[in-house]
Amino acid sequence: MSRVQAAFRTAFHLPSAAAVAVGTDDPGHLARLVTALGAEVDTTAVSQYLRALHGHRQG
């Protein structure tokens, strides 16, 4: 999975989202993003990232 695909997939968990807007003039790029939706998300890593973001906001 590419970094773009991983970021796109993870975007649905930061916080949870039902939709994410993307723009592309390359149908293959859009197809790869849609394929990424089936990937597993490392929820532990997402939780750590969210805690870090919240800590940064409070600091």
PDB file of N, CA, C, O and CB in Angstrom:
ATOM      1  N   MET A   1       0.851  -1.173   0.000  1.00  0.00           N
ATOM      2  CA  MET A   1       0.000   0.000   0.000  1.00  0.00           C
ATOM      3  C   MET A   1       0.894   1.232   0.000  1.00  0.00           C
ATOM      4  O   MET A   1       1.886   1.286   0.727  1.00  0.00           O
ATOM      5  CB  MET A   1      -0.967   0.000   1.223  1.00  0.00           C
ATOM      6  N   SER A   2       0.548   2.209  -0.805  1.00  0.00           N
ATOM      7  CA  SER A   2       1.336   3.437  -0.871  1.00  0.00           C
ATOM      8  C   SER A   2       1.038   4.326   0.341  1.00  0.00           C
ATOM      9  O   SER A   2       0.072   4.090   1.067  1.00  0.00           O
ATOM     10  CB  SER A   2       1.044   4.200  -2.185  1.00  0.00           C
ATOM     11  N   ARG A   3       1.852   5.323   0.547  1.00  0.00           N
ATOM     12  CA  ARG A   3       1.606   6.268   1.648  1.00  0.00           C
ATOM     13  C   ARG A   3       0.284   6.998   1.436  1.00  0.00           C
ATOM     14  O   ARG A   3      -0.461   7.230   2.388  1.00  0.00           O
ATOM     15  CB  ARG A   3       2.766   7.289   1.764  1.00  0.00           C
ATOM     16  N   VAL A   4      -0.003   7.356   0.193  1.00  0.00           N
ATOM     17  CA  VAL A   4      -1.257   8.044  -0.109  1.00  0.00           C
ATOM     18  C   VAL A   4      -2.442   7.150   0.230  1.00  0.00           C
ATOM     19  O   VAL A   4      -3.414   7.606   0.832  1.00  0.00           O
ATOM     20  CB  VAL A   4      -1.306   8.462  -1.593  1.00  0.00           C
ATOM     21  N   GLN A   5      -2.364   5.873  -0.156  1.00  0.00           N
ATOM     22  CA  GLN A   5      -3.455   4.952   0.164  1.00  0.00           C
ATOM     23  C   GLN A   5      -3.605   4.789   1.676  1.00  0.00           C
ATOM     24  O   GLN A   5      -4.723   4.779   2.191  1.00  0.00           O
ATOM     25  CB  GLN A   5      -3.213   3.583  -0.495  1.00  0.00           C
ATOM     26  N   ALA A   6      -2.502   4.664   2.376  1.00  0.00           N
ATOM     27  CA  ALA A   6      -2.559   4.513   3.837  1.00  0.00           C
ATOM     28  C   ALA A   6      -3.160   5.754   4.485  1.00  0.00           C
ATOM     29  O   ALA A   6      -3.982   5.644   5.394  1.00  0.00           O
ATOM     30  CB  ALA A   6      -1.154   4.247   4.410  1.00  0.00           C
ATOM     31  N   ALA A   7      -2.755   6.926   4.026  1.00  0.00           N
ATOM     32  CA  ALA A   7      -3.303   8.169   4.586  1.00  0.00           C
ATOM     33  C   ALA A   7      -4.795   8.275   4.303  1.00  0.00           C
ATOM     34  O   ALA A   7      -5.571   8.676   5.170  1.00  0.00           O
ATOM     35  CB  ALA A   7      -2.567   9.395   4.012  1.00  0.00           C
ATOM     36  N   PHE A   8      -5.192   7.916   3.088  1.00  0.00           N
ATOM     37  CA  PHE A   8      -6.607   7.961   2.727  1.00  0.00           C
ATOM     38  C   PHE A   8      -7.414   7.010   3.596  1.00  0.00           C
ATOM     39  O   PHE A   8      -8.473   7.381   4.104  1.00  0.00           O
ATOM     40  CB  PHE A   8      -6.797   7.614   1.248  1.00  0.00           C
ATOM     41  N   ARG A   9      -6.927   5.794   3.770  1.00  0.00           N
ATOM     42  CA  ARG A   9      -7.639   4.802   4.581  1.00  0.00           C
ATOM     43  C   ARG A   9      -7.736   5.262   6.023  1.00  0.00           C
ATOM     44  O   ARG A   9      -8.789   5.136   6.647  1.00  0.00           O
ATOM     45  CB  ARG A   9      -6.939   3.438   4.510  1.00  0.00           C
ATOM     46  N   THR A  10      -6.655   5.791   6.552  1.00  0.00           N
ATOM     47  CA  THR A  10      -6.614   6.231   7.944  1.00  0.00           C
ATOM     48  C   THR A  10      -7.487   7.457   8.171  1.00  0.00           C
ATOM     49  O   THR A  10      -7.974   7.670   9.281  1.00  0.00           O
ATOM     50  CB  THR A  10      -5.184   6.532   8.359  1.00  0.00           C
ATOM     51  N   ALA A  11      -7.689   8.261   7.140  1.00  0.00           N
ATOM     52  CA  ALA A  11      -8.502   9.473   7.273  1.00  0.00           C
ATOM     53  C   ALA A  11      -9.902   9.178   7.787  1.00  0.00           C
ATOM     54  O   ALA A  11     -10.525  10.039   8.408  1.00  0.00           O
ATOM     55  CB  ALA A  11      -8.592  10.188   5.942  1.00  0.00           C
ATOM     56  N   PHE A  12     -10.398   7.993   7.541  1.00  0.00           N
ATOM     57  CA  PHE A  12     -11.731   7.633   8.015  1.00  0.00           C
ATOM     58  C   PHE A  12     -11.751   7.352   9.520  1.00  0.00           C
ATOM     59  O   PHE A  12     -12.812   7.078  10.080  1.00  0.00           O
ATOM     60  CB  PHE A  12     -12.239   6.416   7.256  1.00  0.00           C
ATOM     61  N   HIS A  13     -10.596   7.418  10.178  1.00  0.00           N
ATOM     62  CA  HIS A  13     -10.507   7.146  11.611  1.00  0.00           C
ATOM     63  C   HIS A  13      -9.995   8.339  12.405  1.00  0.00           C
ATOM     64  O   HIS A  13      -9.775   8.203  13.609  1.00  0.00           O
ATOM     65  CB  HIS A  13      -9.610   5.960  11.852  1.00  0.00           C
ATOM     66  N   LEU A  14      -9.797   9.491  11.796  1.00  0.00           N
ATOM     67  CA  LEU A  14      -9.191  10.647  12.479  1.00  0.00           C
ATOM     68  C   LEU A  14     -10.056  11.889  12.440  1.00  0.00           C
ATOM     69  O   LEU A  14      -9.704  12.783  11.671  1.00  0.00           O
ATOM     70  CB  LEU A  14      -7.859  10.963  11.867  1.00  0.00           C
ATOM     71  N   PRO A  15     -11.104  12.049  13.147  1.00  0.00           N
ATOM     72  CA  PRO A  15     -11.917  11.014  13.780  1.00  0.00           C
ATOM     73  C   PRO A  15     -12.696  10.258  12.718  1.00  0.00           C
ATOM     74  O   PRO A  15     -12.539  10.513  11.524  1.00  0.00           O
ATOM     75  CB  PRO A  15     -12.878  11.626  14.826  1.00  0.00           C
ATOM     76  N   SER A  16     -13.523   9.341  13.145  1.00  0.00           N
ATOM     77  CA  SER A  16     -14.282   8.548  12.183  1.00  0.00           C
ATOM     78  C   SER A  16     -15.040   9.455  11.224  1.00  0.00           C
ATOM     79  O   SER A  16     -15.609  10.470  11.626  1.00  0.00           O
ATOM     80  CB  SER A  16     -15.255   7.606  12.906  1.00  0.00           C
ATOM     81  N   ALA A  17     -15.039   9.074   9.954  1.00  0.00           N
ATOM     82  CA  ALA A  17     -15.708   9.865   8.930  1.00  0.00           C
ATOM     83  C   ALA A  17     -16.481   8.933   8.008  1.00  0.00           C
ATOM     84  O   ALA A  17     -16.086   7.787   7.791  1.00  0.00           O
ATOM     85  CB  ALA A  17     -14.688  10.717   8.127  1.00  0.00           C
ATOM     86  N   ALA A  18     -17.563   9.426   7.480  1.00  0.00           N
ATOM     87  CA  ALA A  18     -18.350   8.659   6.527  1.00  0.00           C
ATOM     88  C   ALA A  18     -17.951   9.001   5.099  1.00  0.00           C
ATOM     89  O   ALA A  18     -18.258   8.251   4.173  1.00  0.00           O
ATOM     90  CB  ALA A  18     -19.842   8.916   6.735  1.00  0.00           C
ATOM     91  N   ALA A  19     -17.260  10.140   4.910  1.00  0.00           N
ATOM     92  CA  ALA A  19     -16.868  10.555   3.562  1.00  0.00           C
ATOM     93  C   ALA A  19     -15.592  11.384   3.630  1.00  0.00           C
ATOM     94  O   ALA A  19     -15.343  12.094   4.604  1.00  0.00           O
ATOM     95  CB  ALA A  19     -18.002  11.359   2.879  1.00  0.00           C
ATOM     96  N   VAL A  20     -14.801  11.280   2.586  1.00  0.00           N
ATOM     97  CA  VAL A  20     -13.593  12.083   2.429  1.00  0.00           C
ATOM     98  C   VAL A  20     -13.588  12.574   0.993  1.00  0.00           C
ATOM     99  O   VAL A  20     -13.770  11.781   0.069  1.00  0.00           O
ATOM    100  CB  VAL A  20     -12.282  11.264   2.774  1.00  0.00           C
ATOM    101  N   ALA A  21     -13.383  13.870   0.791  1.00  0.00           N
ATOM    102  CA  ALA A  21     -13.356  14.428  -0.563  1.00  0.00           C
ATOM    103  C   ALA A  21     -11.934  14.352  -1.119  1.00  0.00           C
ATOM    104  O   ALA A  21     -10.972  14.705  -0.436  1.00  0.00           O
ATOM    105  CB  ALA A  21     -13.869  15.899  -0.568  1.00  0.00           C
ATOM    106  N   VAL A  22     -11.811  13.892  -2.357  1.00  0.00           N
ATOM    107  CA  VAL A  22     -10.519  13.860  -3.040  1.00  0.00           C
ATOM    108  C   VAL A  22     -10.718  14.398  -4.449  1.00  0.00           C
ATOM    109  O   VAL A  22     -11.811  14.331  -5.010  1.00  0.00           O
ATOM    110  CB  VAL A  22      -9.919  12.411  -3.067  1.00  0.00           C
ATOM    111  N   GLY A  23      -9.659  14.923  -4.998  1.00  0.00           N
ATOM    112  CA  GLY A  23      -9.701  15.388  -6.375  1.00  0.00           C
ATOM    113  C   GLY A  23      -8.580  14.741  -7.152  1.00  0.00           C
ATOM    114  O   GLY A  23      -7.456  14.647  -6.659  1.00  0.00           O
ATOM    115  N   THR A  24      -8.865  14.295  -8.357  1.00  0.00           N
ATOM    116  CA  THR A  24      -7.843  13.696  -9.190  1.00  0.00           C
ATOM    117  C   THR A  24      -8.297  13.723 -10.641  1.00  0.00           C
ATOM    118  O   THR A  24      -9.486  13.621 -10.941  1.00  0.00           O
ATOM    119  CB  THR A  24      -7.536  12.256  -8.736  1.00  0.00           C
ATOM    120  N   ASP A  25      -7.339  13.860 -11.521  1.00  0.00           N
ATOM    121  CA  ASP A  25      -7.653  13.759 -12.945  1.00  0.00           C
ATOM    122  C   ASP A  25      -7.162  12.427 -13.502  1.00  0.00           C
ATOM    123  O   ASP A  25      -7.139  12.211 -14.713  1.00  0.00           O
ATOM    124  CB  ASP A  25      -7.024  14.930 -13.726  1.00  0.00           C
ATOM    125  N   ASP A  26      -6.769  11.536 -12.587  1.00  0.00           N
ATOM    126  CA  ASP A  26      -6.251  10.224 -12.958  1.00  0.00           C
ATOM    127  C   ASP A  26      -7.186   9.157 -12.401  1.00  0.00           C
ATOM    128  O   ASP A  26      -7.162   8.898 -11.198  1.00  0.00           O
ATOM    129  CB  ASP A  26      -4.795  10.022 -12.433  1.00  0.00           C
ATOM    130  N   PRO A  27      -8.011   8.527 -13.243  1.00  0.00           N
ATOM    131  CA  PRO A  27      -8.939   7.502 -12.748  1.00  0.00           C
ATOM    132  C   PRO A  27      -8.230   6.355 -12.022  1.00  0.00           C
ATOM    133  O   PRO A  27      -8.798   5.770 -11.100  1.00  0.00           O
ATOM    134  CB  PRO A  27      -9.748   6.942 -13.903  1.00  0.00           C
ATOM    135  N   GLY A  28      -7.004   6.028 -12.422  1.00  0.00           N
ATOM    136  CA  GLY A  28      -6.259   4.967 -11.746  1.00  0.00           C
ATOM    137  C   GLY A  28      -5.943   5.329 -10.306  1.00  0.00           C
ATOM    138  O   GLY A  28      -5.976   4.476  -9.419  1.00  0.00           O
ATOM    139  N   HIS A  29      -5.635   6.609 -10.078  1.00  0.00           N
ATOM    140  CA  HIS A  29      -5.348   7.080  -8.718  1.00  0.00           C
ATOM    141  C   HIS A  29      -6.593   6.925  -7.848  1.00  0.00           C
ATOM    142  O   HIS A  29      -6.516   6.446  -6.717  1.00  0.00           O
ATOM    143  CB  HIS A  29      -4.875   8.564  -8.732  1.00  0.00           C
ATOM    144  N   LEU A  30      -7.730   7.334  -8.386  1.00  0.00           N
ATOM    145  CA  LEU A  30      -8.981   7.199  -7.634  1.00  0.00           C
ATOM    146  C   LEU A  30      -9.285   5.730  -7.361  1.00  0.00           C
ATOM    147  O   LEU A  30      -9.741   5.384  -6.271  1.00  0.00           O
ATOM    148  CB  LEU A  30     -10.150   7.852  -8.401  1.00  0.00           C
ATOM    149  N   ALA A  31      -9.040   4.875  -8.329  1.00  0.00           N
ATOM    150  CA  ALA A  31      -9.271   3.435  -8.136  1.00  0.00           C
ATOM    151  C   ALA A  31      -8.392   2.885  -7.022  1.00  0.00           C
ATOM    152  O   ALA A  31      -8.849   2.059  -6.232  1.00  0.00           O
ATOM    153  CB  ALA A  31      -9.004   2.667  -9.441  1.00  0.00           C
ATOM    154  N   ARG A  32      -7.143   3.324  -6.942  1.00  0.00           N
ATOM    155  CA  ARG A  32      -6.245   2.858  -5.869  1.00  0.00           C
ATOM    156  C   ARG A  32      -6.731   3.336  -4.505  1.00  0.00           C
ATOM    157  O   ARG A  32      -6.621   2.612  -3.515  1.00  0.00           O
ATOM    158  CB  ARG A  32      -4.803   3.353  -6.116  1.00  0.00           C
ATOM    159  N   LEU A  33      -7.270   4.559  -4.450  1.00  0.00           N
ATOM    160  CA  LEU A  33      -7.809   5.052  -3.177  1.00  0.00           C
ATOM    161  C   LEU A  33      -9.012   4.224  -2.744  1.00  0.00           C
ATOM    162  O   LEU A  33      -9.127   3.861  -1.573  1.00  0.00           O
ATOM    163  CB  LEU A  33      -8.204   6.536  -3.294  1.00  0.00           C
ATOM    164  N   VAL A  34      -9.899   3.929  -3.670  1.00  0.00           N
ATOM    165  CA  VAL A  34     -11.072   3.127  -3.341  1.00  0.00           C
ATOM    166  C   VAL A  34     -10.646   1.734  -2.879  1.00  0.00           C
ATOM    167  O   VAL A  34     -11.214   1.193  -1.930  1.00  0.00           O
ATOM    168  CB  VAL A  34     -12.022   3.027  -4.554  1.00  0.00           C
ATOM    169  N   THR A  35      -9.652   1.156  -3.545  1.00  0.00           N
ATOM    170  CA  THR A  35      -9.135  -0.150  -3.138  1.00  0.00           C
ATOM    171  C   THR A  35      -8.606  -0.110  -1.709  1.00  0.00           C
ATOM    172  O   THR A  35      -8.743  -1.083  -0.967  1.00  0.00           O
ATOM    173  CB  THR A  35      -8.030  -0.609  -4.094  1.00  0.00           C
ATOM    174  N   ALA A  36      -8.006   1.007  -1.324  1.00  0.00           N
ATOM    175  CA  ALA A  36      -7.435   1.145   0.017  1.00  0.00           C
ATOM    176  C   ALA A  36      -8.494   1.059   1.112  1.00  0.00           C
ATOM    177  O   ALA A  36      -8.169   0.749   2.258  1.00  0.00           O
ATOM    178  CB  ALA A  36      -6.695   2.462   0.130  1.00  0.00           C
ATOM    179  N   LEU A  37      -9.748   1.326   0.780  1.00  0.00           N
ATOM    180  CA  LEU A  37     -10.804   1.267   1.793  1.00  0.00           C
ATOM    181  C   LEU A  37     -10.968  -0.127   2.387  1.00  0.00           C
ATOM    182  O   LEU A  37     -11.508  -0.271   3.484  1.00  0.00           O
ATOM    183  CB  LEU A  37     -12.119   1.720   1.194  1.00  0.00           C
ATOM    184  N   GLY A  38     -10.512  -1.148   1.683  1.00  0.00           N
ATOM    185  CA  GLY A  38     -10.607  -2.511   2.194  1.00  0.00           C
ATOM    186  C   GLY A  38      -9.456  -2.902   3.094  1.00  0.00           C
ATOM    187  O   GLY A  38      -9.463  -3.996   3.659  1.00  0.00           O
ATOM    188  N   ALA A  39      -8.467  -2.035   3.243  1.00  0.00           N
ATOM    189  CA  ALA A  39      -7.279  -2.341   4.047  1.00  0.00           C
ATOM    190  C   ALA A  39      -7.587  -2.252   5.541  1.00  0.00           C
ATOM    191  O   ALA A  39      -8.449  -1.486   5.972  1.00  0.00           O
ATOM    192  CB  ALA A  39      -6.129  -1.386   3.690  1.00  0.00           C
ATOM    193  N   GLU A  40      -6.870  -3.043   6.306  1.00  0.00           N
ATOM    194  CA  GLU A  40      -6.994  -2.984   7.763  1.00  0.00           C
ATOM    195  C   GLU A  40      -6.309  -1.716   8.273  1.00  0.00           C
ATOM    196  O   GLU A  40      -5.311  -1.270   7.707  1.00  0.00           O
ATOM    197  CB  GLU A  40      -6.375  -4.256   8.429  1.00  0.00           C
ATOM    198  N   VAL A  41      -6.844  -1.149   9.330  1.00  0.00           N
ATOM    199  CA  VAL A  41      -6.269   0.031   9.956  1.00  0.00           C
ATOM    200  C   VAL A  41      -5.623  -0.388  11.267  1.00  0.00           C
ATOM    201  O   VAL A  41      -6.225  -1.122  12.051  1.00  0.00           O
ATOM    202  CB  VAL A  41      -7.346   1.130  10.188  1.00  0.00           C
ATOM    203  N   ASP A  42      -4.410   0.069  11.507  1.00  0.00           N
ATOM    204  CA  ASP A  42      -3.716  -0.190  12.770  1.00  0.00           C
ATOM    205  C   ASP A  42      -4.299   0.759  13.815  1.00  0.00           C
ATOM    206  O   ASP A  42      -3.812   1.875  13.993  1.00  0.00           O
ATOM    207  CB  ASP A  42      -2.150   0.002  12.627  1.00  0.00           C
ATOM    208  N   THR A  43      -5.334   0.309  14.495  1.00  0.00           N
ATOM    209  CA  THR A  43      -6.047   1.179  15.432  1.00  0.00           C
ATOM    210  C   THR A  43      -5.182   1.595  16.616  1.00  0.00           C
ATOM    211  O   THR A  43      -5.416   2.650  17.205  1.00  0.00           O
ATOM    212  CB  THR A  43      -7.292   0.486  15.935  1.00  0.00           C
ATOM    213  N   THR A  44      -4.197   0.793  16.973  1.00  0.00           N
ATOM    214  CA  THR A  44      -3.272   1.177  18.047  1.00  0.00           C
ATOM    215  C   THR A  44      -2.458   2.387  17.617  1.00  0.00           C
ATOM    216  O   THR A  44      -2.296   3.333  18.388  1.00  0.00           O
ATOM    217  CB  THR A  44      -2.332   0.000  18.420  1.00  0.00           C
ATOM    218  N   ALA A  45      -1.947   2.362  16.396  1.00  0.00           N
ATOM    219  CA  ALA A  45      -1.172   3.496  15.883  1.00  0.00           C
ATOM    220  C   ALA A  45      -2.051   4.739  15.765  1.00  0.00           C
ATOM    221  O   ALA A  45      -1.607   5.844  16.077  1.00  0.00           O
ATOM    222  CB  ALA A  45      -0.551   3.151  14.512  1.00  0.00           C
ATOM    223  N   VAL A  46      -3.285   4.567  15.322  1.00  0.00           N
ATOM    224  CA  VAL A  46      -4.207   5.697  15.207  1.00  0.00           C
ATOM    225  C   VAL A  46      -4.478   6.292  16.590  1.00  0.00           C
ATOM    226  O   VAL A  46      -4.493   7.513  16.743  1.00  0.00           O
ATOM    227  CB  VAL A  46      -5.535   5.255  14.535  1.00  0.00           C
ATOM    228  N   SER A  47      -4.692   5.446  17.589  1.00  0.00           N
ATOM    229  CA  SER A  47      -4.932   5.926  18.955  1.00  0.00           C
ATOM    230  C   SER A  47      -3.735   6.696  19.500  1.00  0.00           C
ATOM    231  O   SER A  47      -3.896   7.734  20.142  1.00  0.00           O
ATOM    232  CB  SER A  47      -5.255   4.754  19.880  1.00  0.00           C
ATOM    233  N   GLN A  48      -2.540   6.185  19.242  1.00  0.00           N
ATOM    234  CA  GLN A  48      -1.328   6.880  19.689  1.00  0.00           C
ATOM    235  C   GLN A  48      -1.211   8.239  19.014  1.00  0.00           C
ATOM    236  O   GLN A  48      -0.860   9.230  19.654  1.00  0.00           O
ATOM    237  CB  GLN A  48      -0.075   6.032  19.394  1.00  0.00           C
ATOM    238  N   TYR A  49      -1.505   8.283  17.724  1.00  0.00           N
ATOM    239  CA  TYR A  49      -1.449   9.538  16.974  1.00  0.00           C
ATOM    240  C   TYR A  49      -2.456  10.544  17.523  1.00  0.00           C
ATOM    241  O   TYR A  49      -2.129  11.716  17.711  1.00  0.00           O
ATOM    242  CB  TYR A  49      -1.715   9.285  15.481  1.00  0.00           C
ATOM    243  N   LEU A  50      -3.694  10.082  17.782  1.00  0.00           N
ATOM    244  CA  LEU A  50      -4.708  10.979  18.326  1.00  0.00           C
ATOM    245  C   LEU A  50      -4.322  11.513  19.694  1.00  0.00           C
ATOM    246  O   LEU A  50      -4.538  12.688  19.990  1.00  0.00           O
ATOM    247  CB  LEU A  50      -6.038  10.269  18.413  1.00  0.00           C
ATOM    248  N   ARG A  51      -3.744  10.642  20.539  1.00  0.00           N
ATOM    249  CA  ARG A  51      -3.287  11.108  21.864  1.00  0.00           C
ATOM    250  C   ARG A  51      -2.205  12.162  21.710  1.00  0.00           C
ATOM    251  O   ARG A  51      -2.191  13.152  22.443  1.00  0.00           O
ATOM    252  CB  ARG A  51      -2.758   9.926  22.713  1.00  0.00           C
ATOM    253  N   ALA A  52      -1.300  11.959  20.765  1.00  0.00           N
ATOM    254  CA  ALA A  52      -0.234  12.936  20.528  1.00  0.00           C
ATOM    255  C   ALA A  52      -0.821  14.268  20.048  1.00  0.00           C
ATOM    256  O   ALA A  52      -0.379  15.334  20.478  1.00  0.00           O
ATOM    257  CB  ALA A  52       0.779  12.391  19.491  1.00  0.00           C
ATOM    258  N   LEU A  53      -1.806  14.207  19.166  1.00  0.00           N
ATOM    259  CA  LEU A  53      -2.447  15.437  18.683  1.00  0.00           C
ATOM    260  C   LEU A  53      -3.144  16.173  19.816  1.00  0.00           C
ATOM    261  O   LEU A  53      -3.023  17.391  19.945  1.00  0.00           O
ATOM    262  CB  LEU A  53      -3.454  15.119  17.572  1.00  0.00           C
ATOM    263  N   HIS A  54      -3.867  15.431  20.628  1.00  0.00           N
ATOM    264  CA  HIS A  54      -4.568  16.062  21.751  1.00  0.00           C
ATOM    265  C   HIS A  54      -3.573  16.672  22.733  1.00  0.00           C
ATOM    266  O   HIS A  54      -3.815  17.756  23.263  1.00  0.00           O
ATOM    267  CB  HIS A  54      -5.465  15.040  22.473  1.00  0.00           C
ATOM    268  N   GLY A  55      -2.462  15.989  22.978  1.00  0.00           N
ATOM    269  CA  GLY A  55      -1.418  16.507  23.864  1.00  0.00           C
ATOM    270  C   GLY A  55      -0.795  17.774  23.311  1.00  0.00           C
ATOM    271  O   GLY A  55      -0.480  18.702  24.056  1.00  0.00           O
ATOM    272  N   HIS A  56      -0.621  17.806  22.003  1.00  0.00           N
ATOM    273  CA  HIS A  56      -0.036  18.988  21.360  1.00  0.00           C
ATOM    274  C   HIS A  56      -0.980  20.187  21.459  1.00  0.00           C
ATOM    275  O   HIS A  56      -0.530  21.314  21.669  1.00  0.00           O
ATOM    276  CB  HIS A  56       0.289  18.691  19.882  1.00  0.00           C
ATOM    277  N   ARG A  57      -2.272  19.954  21.311  1.00  0.00           N
ATOM    278  CA  ARG A  57      -3.263  21.024  21.401  1.00  0.00           C
ATOM    279  C   ARG A  57      -3.308  21.615  22.803  1.00  0.00           C
ATOM    280  O   ARG A  57      -3.474  22.823  22.968  1.00  0.00           O
ATOM    281  CB  ARG A  57      -4.645  20.506  21.007  1.00  0.00           C
ATOM    282  N   GLN A  58      -3.160  20.758  23.814  1.00  0.00           N
ATOM    283  CA  GLN A  58      -3.250  21.217  25.194  1.00  0.00           C
ATOM    284  C   GLN A  58      -1.965  21.901  25.651  1.00  0.00           C
ATOM    285  O   GLN A  58      -1.970  22.680  26.603  1.00  0.00           O
ATOM    286  CB  GLN A  58      -3.569  20.051  26.111  1.00  0.00           C
ATOM    287  N   GLY A  59      -0.863  21.600  24.960  1.00  0.00           N
ATOM    288  CA  GLY A  59       0.439  22.132  25.359  1.00  0.00           C
ATOM    289  C   GLY A  59       0.744  23.472  24.903  1.00  0.00           C
ATOM    290  O   GLY A  59       1.820  23.994  25.195  1.00  0.00           O
TER     291      GLY A  59
END
